Every structure is written in structure tokens, then in C-alpha cells.
């Protein structure tokens, strides 16, 4: 797909189903993401990919984060939230590992570089024919979720990308 066509036709998917990207396709998407502009060449992006059974720990942690913000959530709502997350064939959590020791590149510029990486990944997935949803929510700010995906409490989850085949 030509770049302007990808930009002009890109939109968030409403619902996704199988199949999701193959392992080779996911690797290509992550390579495209890592080509984002990056002041200081810090490569602050961190990718955590969750497919198949690997989605369960992330779904449980994300649902628990939502329950912390909504303590009135019932057990049924908690289970439904966890299952909703697992409906996406692939989940890629994109974090920013902030280099606070670097005085040349402010934190905001590191976060923006990760945002650019997310857009590269989104457009590349679209060009391969996959639907994508860019989410955040309570999970993006939860210390337990950050730890699960290999981030520190001061780091940021910039995107929780859901990838799969668009349901029309």
C-alpha cells in the first residue's frame, strides 16, 4: 500500500477477530515501529507482544487495573472485561522506558518518539491489511501492568494496540 493511501484510509477498527498477524508479520511491524524519529537515538520504545494464551496474564492485569479505578465492579463485570481484552488476536503494549539520566533529551521528547513508533506500527499493520485499535485506559497507568510488561513505575505505557482482522 502506498504511504498516502495508508494514511488516508487508516482508521481505528471497531471490532477484531482472527486471524491476527503471524510471528513474521509482527516482527516486521516492530521493525517498522523502531524506524521512528528519535532525538538522541535513545530507542525508548519497549514492545510487549501478547498472543494466544499469552494474552491471559495481560488481560487479568488490565481488568484488575480497571477494578481498582471502579471498586464497584462486580465479579461478572471483571470477567467480562478480561474476556473483552482477549477477543483481540494480538495485543502489543508499547511503552516508553524513560532515560531520566539523559539531560540532553527531555522526557516529553522520549514519549513523543514512542508515539511516532506507535503510528509507524499502526500504519504498517494497516498496510498489511490488519485492523488496529489504539487504547490506553486504566491499564496504561497501573504500576502492576507496567511491571508485567517490563516497565518501571516512572515509565509510560503509550499505547495498548489491539491487532487482528477487522469485523465488518
C-alpha positions as CSV (number, residue, x, y, z in Angstrom):
1,X,0.0,0.0,0.0
2,X,1.3,3.4,-0.9
3,X,2.0,5.7,2.1
4,X,-0.6,8.4,1.4
5,X,-3.2,5.7,0.7
6,X,-2.3,4.1,4.1
7,X,-2.6,7.5,5.9
8,X,-5.8,8.5,4.1
9,X,-7.6,5.2,4.7
10,X,-6.4,4.5,8.2
11,X,-9.0,4.3,11.0
12,X,-9.4,2.5,14.2
13,X,-11.2,-0.8,14.0
14,X,-14.4,-1.2,15.9
15,X,-14.1,-5.0,16.4
16,X,-11.4,-7.5,15.6
17,X,-11.3,-11.2,15.0
18,X,-8.9,-13.9,14.0
19,X,-6.5,-14.1,12.3
20,X,-4.0,-11.7,13.7
21,X,-0.6,-11.1,12.4
22,X,1.8,-14.0,12.1
23,X,5.0,-14.1,14.0
24,X,6.9,-12.9,10.9
25,X,4.4,-10.1,10.3
26,X,4.6,-9.0,14.0
27,X,8.4,-8.9,13.7
28,X,8.1,-6.7,10.5
29,X,5.6,-4.4,12.4
30,X,8.0,-4.0,15.3
31,X,10.9,-3.2,12.8
32,X,8.7,-0.5,11.2
33,X,7.9,0.9,14.6
34,X,11.6,1.1,15.5
35,X,12.3,3.3,12.5
36,X,10.6,6.2,14.2
37,X,12.4,9.5,14.6
38,X,14.3,9.5,17.9
39,X,16.2,12.5,19.3
40,X,19.4,11.2,20.9
41,X,18.9,7.7,19.4
42,X,17.8,6.5,22.8
43,X,15.3,4.0,21.4
44,X,13.0,4.5,24.3
45,X,10.3,2.2,22.9
46,X,9.6,-1.1,24.5
47,X,7.3,-3.7,22.9
48,X,5.4,-6.4,24.8
49,X,3.6,-8.8,22.5
50,X,0.7,-10.9,23.8
51,X,-0.8,-13.7,21.5
52,X,-2.8,-16.8,22.3
53,X,-2.6,-17.9,25.9
54,X,0.0,-15.1,26.5
55,X,-3.0,-12.7,26.5
56,X,-4.4,-14.1,29.7
57,X,-1.9,-12.5,32.2
58,X,-2.2,-9.1,30.5
59,X,-6.0,-9.3,30.3
60,X,-6.2,-10.2,34.0
61,X,-3.8,-7.3,35.0
62,X,-5.7,-4.8,32.8
63,X,-9.0,-5.9,34.2
64,X,-7.6,-5.6,37.8
65,X,-6.4,-2.1,37.0
66,X,-9.9,-1.1,35.9
67,X,-11.4,-2.7,39.0
68,X,-9.0,-0.6,41.2
69,X,-10.4,2.5,39.5
70,X,-14.0,1.2,39.7
71,X,-14.3,-0.6,43.0
72,X,-18.0,-1.2,42.5
73,X,-17.2,-3.5,39.5
74,X,-18.8,-6.9,40.1
75,X,-17.1,-10.3,39.5
76,X,-19.2,-10.7,36.4
77,X,-18.1,-7.3,35.0
78,X,-14.5,-8.1,35.9
79,X,-14.7,-11.4,34.0
80,X,-16.4,-9.7,31.0
81,X,-13.6,-7.0,31.0
82,X,-10.9,-9.7,30.9
83,X,-12.7,-11.6,28.1
84,X,-13.2,-8.4,26.1
85,X,-9.5,-7.8,26.1
86,X,-8.7,-11.3,25.0
87,X,-11.0,-11.0,21.9
88,X,-8.2,-9.3,20.1
89,X,-5.9,-11.9,18.4
90,X,-2.8,-9.9,19.1
91,X,-2.0,-7.2,21.7
92,X,1.1,-5.1,21.5
93,X,1.8,-2.9,24.6
94,X,4.1,0.0,23.6
95,X,5.9,1.6,26.5
96,X,8.4,4.3,26.9
97,X,11.4,3.5,29.1
98,X,12.3,6.9,30.2
99,X,16.0,7.7,30.5
100,X,16.0,10.2,33.3
101,X,19.8,10.4,33.4
102,X,19.8,11.9,29.9
103,X,19.8,15.6,30.4
104,X,20.0,16.3,26.6
105,X,16.7,14.7,25.7
106,X,13.7,15.7,27.8
107,X,11.2,13.1,28.9
108,X,8.5,14.6,26.7
109,X,10.7,14.1,23.6
110,X,11.2,10.5,24.6
111,X,7.5,9.9,24.9
112,X,6.8,11.6,21.6
113,X,9.4,9.3,19.9
114,X,7.4,6.4,21.2
115,X,4.2,7.9,19.9
116,X,5.8,8.1,16.5
117,X,6.8,4.5,16.8
118,X,3.2,3.6,17.6
119,X,2.0,5.5,14.5
120,X,4.5,3.6,12.3
121,X,3.3,0.3,13.7
122,X,-0.3,1.3,13.2
123,X,0.2,2.3,9.6
124,X,2.3,-0.8,8.8
125,X,-0.4,-3.1,10.2
126,X,-3.0,-1.3,8.1
127,X,-0.8,-1.6,5.1
128,X,-0.7,-5.4,5.7
129,X,-4.5,-5.5,5.9
130,X,-5.0,-5.7,9.6
131,X,-7.3,-3.7,11.8
132,X,-5.9,-1.9,14.7
133,X,-7.3,-0.2,17.9
134,X,-5.1,2.2,19.9
135,X,-6.2,2.0,23.5
136,X,-5.0,3.1,26.9
137,X,-7.4,3.3,29.9
138,X,-6.7,2.4,33.5
139,X,-4.2,-0.3,32.4
140,X,-1.8,2.2,30.9
141,X,-1.3,3.9,34.3
142,X,-1.3,0.9,36.6
143,X,2.1,0.0,38.2
144,X,1.2,-3.7,38.1
145,X,0.5,-3.7,34.4
146,X,3.7,-1.7,33.8
147,X,5.7,-4.3,35.8
148,X,4.1,-7.1,33.8
149,X,5.3,-5.6,30.5
150,X,8.8,-4.9,31.8
151,X,8.5,-1.2,32.6
152,X,9.4,0.7,35.7
153,X,6.8,2.8,37.7
154,X,8.2,6.1,36.2
155,X,7.9,4.7,32.7
156,X,4.9,5.2,30.4
157,X,2.5,3.0,28.5
158,X,1.8,5.0,25.4
159,X,-0.4,2.5,23.6
160,X,-2.1,-0.8,24.0
161,X,-2.6,-1.9,20.4
162,X,-5.2,-4.5,19.5
163,X,-4.5,-6.1,16.2
164,X,-6.5,-8.6,14.1
165,X,-8.8,-8.9,11.2
166,X,-11.4,-6.1,11.1
167,X,-15.0,-7.3,11.6
168,X,-17.2,-5.6,9.0
